[in-house]
Amino acid sequence: MTIQDSRKASPVPMARADVEGRLLLVLLCFLWGLSWPALKIALYGLPPLSMRTLTAALGAVTLLALCLLGRRSLRISTVHAWMHIATASLFNIVGFSVLSAFAQIAAATSRVAILAYTMPIWTVLLAWLILRERPTRIQAIAIVLCALGLLILIYPLAVNGVPFGAFLGVGSGLSWGAGTIYVKWARVDADPMGVAAWQLVIAFFLIAAGLFAFDGGLDLGNATAGSFLAVGFAGIVGSGIAYGLWFQIVRRVPAATASLGILGIPVVGVVSTILIIGEQPTAADIIGFAFILTASACVLLDPQAAKKITS
């Protein structure tokens, strides 16, 4: 086949890959979104560290299996690279997982889901501070909108004291954003899906260490069948399979499209939490959600920001 022939033939498989990627993106939104009420159900019978140790273990085993089945490289060539992966795991998975779990105990799951997805805003701010990537005008507007949304969400809660759960929810988004920037800064020379798998493995050992240090071991005394089913879904589907899907998506669709798909996750999370658990957001929650989602949309509509999220 000549170069001209290959160019003529290429739009069809490219278009098919784009359609497949978008369908996978819709599926991913539902899987990650449904993970939020699943985690809340798991927490009814399991303490946060026990729950997160189990989900990290299941997620790590699932993603390692997907890497092997997909013949993705798990090779990490240097000790320096391993140090970067461990640090990224601390922010991306350990910090995010633990903070969001404790946040769900102290605050409504729908509220935590939205606060965690302030991640694109933190990514822009940290890129400005650490990578010296100055925010664009759209990104600056997004930062203001996010600040207003956080104020609307947190102020009614602060009237009765420090809204600890809300701050933990924001902290989970900040940790995720820090991990995103760290990975971009570190530039680990390895298969991204393999790097994600090793981050889950390292996260399991770190969370398990915290479990034994603070709780003395797994606490399954109050666990029910529903708790174990929820942990299984959150670990196997919400962590392992969802991460595997994510890396398939970013190979098939433009970065901006993949990034905008992130916005569907908190929406599914909030709606499914209302339907499954019965939580009802307040008027302040709904207004705050709208500001934060608009802020995230502004960031992710900017092609430069989209590259920061998906790279």
C-alpha positions in Angstrom: 0.0 0.0 0.0 1.3 3.4 -0.9 1.4 6.4 1.4 -1.5 8.0 -0.4 -3.5 4.8 -0.2 -2.9 4.6 3.6 -4.0 8.2 4.0 -7.2 7.4 2.1 -7.9 4.3 4.3 -6.9 5.9 7.6 -10.1 8.0 8.3 -12.3 4.9 8.6 -10.4 3.2 11.4 -9.7 6.6 13.0 -13.5 7.4 13.0 -14.3 3.9 14.3 -11.8 4.4 17.1 -13.3 7.8 18.0 -16.8 6.4 18.2 -15.6 3.4 20.3 -13.7 5.8 22.5 -16.7 8.0 23.1 -18.9 4.9 23.9 -16.2 3.8 26.4 -16.2 7.3 27.9 -19.9 7.1 28.6 -19.4 3.7 30.2 -16.5 5.1 32.3 -18.7 7.9 33.5 -21.3 5.5 34.8 -18.7 3.1 36.4 -16.8 5.9 38.2 -20.0 7.8 39.0 -21.7 4.7 40.5 -18.6 4.1 42.6 -19.5 7.0 44.9 -22.7 5.5 46.3 -21.0 2.1 46.3 -18.3 3.5 48.6 -20.9 5.0 50.9 -22.7 1.6 51.2 -19.3 -0.1 51.9 -18.7 2.5 54.7 -21.9 1.5 56.4 -20.2 -1.8 57.5 -16.5 -1.1 57.1 -14.1 1.6 58.6 -12.5 3.8 56.0 -9.0 2.3 56.1 -10.3 -1.3 56.0 -12.6 -0.4 53.0 -9.8 1.4 51.1 -7.3 -1.4 51.8 -9.7 -3.9 50.2 -10.5 -1.7 47.2 -6.8 -1.0 46.6 -6.0 -4.7 46.7 -8.8 -5.6 44.3 -8.0 -2.6 42.0 -4.3 -3.5 41.8 -4.9 -7.2 41.0 -7.5 -6.3 38.4 -5.4 -3.7 36.6 -2.3 -5.9 36.7 -4.4 -8.7 35.1 -5.6 -6.2 32.4 -2.0 -5.2 31.7 -0.9 -8.8 31.3 -3.9 -9.6 29.1 -3.4 -6.5 27.0 0.4 -7.2 26.8 1.1 -3.8 28.3 4.6 -3.3 29.7 5.0 -3.4 33.4 8.7 -2.7 33.3 10.1 0.1 35.3 13.8 0.6 34.4 15.3 2.7 37.2 15.1 3.2 41.0 14.6 6.9 40.3 11.5 6.0 38.3 10.2 3.8 41.1 10.6 6.8 43.5 8.5 9.0 41.2 5.8 6.3 40.9 5.7 5.9 44.7 5.3 9.7 45.2 2.6 9.9 42.5 0.8 7.0 44.2 0.9 8.9 47.5 -1.0 11.8 45.9 -3.1 10.2 43.1 -4.4 7.2 45.0 -3.5 7.2 48.7 -4.3 10.8 49.4 -7.4 10.9 47.2 -8.7 7.5 48.4 -8.2 8.1 52.2 -9.4 11.7 52.2 -12.5 11.0 50.2 -13.4 8.0 52.3 -13.2 9.9 55.6 -15.0 12.8 53.9 -18.0 10.6 53.1 -18.3 9.7 56.8 -18.4 13.4 57.8 -20.4 14.8 54.8 -23.0 13.9 52.2 -21.6 11.7 49.4 -23.0 13.9 46.7 -21.2 16.9 48.2 -17.9 15.0 48.4 -18.2 13.8 44.8 -18.5 17.4 43.6 -15.7 18.7 45.8 -13.4 15.9 44.7 -13.9 17.0 41.1 -12.4 20.4 41.8 -9.3 18.6 40.6 -9.0 20.4 37.2 -8.9 23.7 39.1 -6.2 22.6 41.4 -4.3 21.2 38.5 -4.3 24.7 36.8 -3.2 26.4 40.0 -0.4 23.9 40.8 0.8 24.1 37.2 1.1 27.8 37.6 3.0 27.6 40.9 5.2 24.5 40.1 5.5 24.3 36.3 5.3 28.1 35.7 2.4 27.6 33.3 0.5 30.8 33.5 -3.3 30.4 33.5 -5.2 31.6 30.5 -8.1 34.0 30.7 -10.6 31.2 30.6 -8.7 29.4 33.4 -8.6 32.5 35.5 -12.4 32.8 35.2 -12.7 29.1 36.1 -10.7 29.7 39.3 -13.0 32.5 40.3 -16.1 30.4 39.6 -14.7 27.5 41.6 -13.9 29.8 44.6 -17.5 31.1 44.5 -18.9 27.6 44.3 -16.8 26.5 47.3 -17.9 29.5 49.3 -21.6 28.8 48.6 -21.1 25.1 49.5 -19.0 25.6 52.6 -20.4 28.8 54.2 -23.8 27.4 55.3 -21.9 24.4 56.9 -19.4 26.7 58.6 -22.2 28.5 60.6 -22.3 25.4 62.9 -18.6 24.9 63.1 -15.7 23.7 60.9 -17.1 21.7 58.0 -14.6 18.9 58.3 -16.1 16.7 55.7 -16.2 19.4 53.1 -12.5 20.3 53.7 -11.6 16.6 53.3 -13.5 16.5 50.1 -11.6 19.5 48.8 -8.4 17.9 50.0 -9.1 14.8 48.0 -9.4 16.9 44.8 -6.2 18.8 45.7 -4.3 15.6 46.3 -5.5 14.2 42.9 -4.5 17.5 41.2 -1.1 17.4 42.9 -0.6 13.9 41.6 -1.5 14.9 38.1 1.1 17.7 38.1 3.7 15.5 39.7 3.4 12.8 37.0 3.7 15.6 34.4 6.7 17.0 36.1 8.4 13.6 36.7 8.0 12.3 33.1 8.4 8.6 34.0 9.6 6.7 30.9 7.2 3.7 31.0 3.8 2.5 29.8 1.2 4.8 31.4 -1.1 1.9 32.1 1.7 0.0 33.8 2.6 3.0 35.8 -1.1 3.2 37.0 -1.0 -0.4 37.9 2.1 0.0 40.0 0.6 3.1 41.7 -2.3 0.9 42.8 0.0 -1.8 44.1 2.1 0.8 46.1 -1.1 2.4 47.4 -2.3 -0.9 48.7 0.9 -1.4 50.8 0.8 2.2 52.0 -2.9 2.1 53.0 -2.5 -1.3 54.6 0.5 0.0 56.6 -1.7 2.8 57.9 -4.5 0.3 58.6 -2.3 -1.8 60.9 -0.7 1.3 62.5 -4.0 3.0 63.4 -6.7 0.3 63.4 -4.6 -2.8 64.2 -5.8 -4.7 61.2 -8.9 -5.3 59.0 -12.2 -4.6 60.9 -14.9 -6.8 59.3 -17.0 -7.1 62.5 -19.9 -5.0 61.2 -19.5 -5.9 57.5 -22.6 -7.1 55.6 -23.1 -8.8 52.3 -23.9 -5.4 50.9 -20.7 -4.0 52.2 -18.6 -6.7 50.5 -20.6 -6.4 47.2 -20.0 -2.6 47.3 -16.3 -3.1 48.0 -16.1 -5.6 45.1 -17.7 -3.1 42.7 -15.6 -0.2 43.9 -12.3 -2.2 43.8 -12.7 -4.4 40.7 -14.9 -2.1 38.6 -14.4 1.4 40.0 -10.6 1.1 40.3 -9.2 -1.8 38.1 -11.5 -1.9 35.1 -12.2 1.9 35.1 -8.4 2.7 35.0 -8.0 0.2 32.2 -10.9 1.9 30.3 -9.4 5.3 30.9 -6.1 4.4 29.2 -8.0 2.9 26.3 -10.1 6.1 25.9 -7.1 8.5 25.9 -5.6 6.5 23.1 -8.8 6.7 21.0 -10.3 10.2 21.4 -8.8 13.7 21.6 -7.5 14.9 24.9 -10.2 17.6 25.2 -13.0 15.0 24.6 -11.6 12.7 27.2 -11.2 15.5 29.7 -14.7 16.7 29.2 -15.9 13.2 30.0 -14.6 13.8 33.5 -17.5 16.2 34.1 -20.1 13.4 33.6 -18.7 11.5 36.6 -19.8 13.8 39.4 -23.2 14.2 37.7 -23.7 10.5 37.7 -22.3 10.3 41.2 -24.8 12.9 42.6 -27.8 11.5 40.7 -27.0 7.9 41.6 -26.4 8.8 45.2 -29.9 10.5 45.4 -31.6 7.5 43.7 -29.7 4.7 45.6 -29.0 6.2 49.0 -31.7 8.8 49.2 -29.5 11.8 50.0 -31.2 15.1 49.1 -28.9 18.1 48.2 -29.8 21.5 49.6 -30.4 24.6 47.6 -26.8 25.8 48.5 -25.5 22.4 47.3 -27.2 22.7 43.9 -26.0 26.3 43.3 -22.5 25.4 44.5 -22.4 22.3 42.3 -23.4 24.5 39.3 -20.6 26.9 39.9 -18.0 24.2 40.4 -19.1 22.2 37.3 -19.1 25.4 35.2 -15.6 26.1 36.5 -14.4 22.6 35.6 -16.0 22.9 32.2 -14.2 26.2 31.5 -10.9 24.5 32.4 -11.5 21.4 30.4 -12.7 23.3 27.3 -9.3 24.9 27.2 -7.1 22.6 25.0 -4.0 23.4 27.1 -5.7 22.4 30.3 -7.1 19.2 28.7 -3.6 18.1 27.9 -2.6 18.6 31.6 -5.4 16.3 32.8 -4.9 13.5 30.4 -1.1 13.4 30.0 
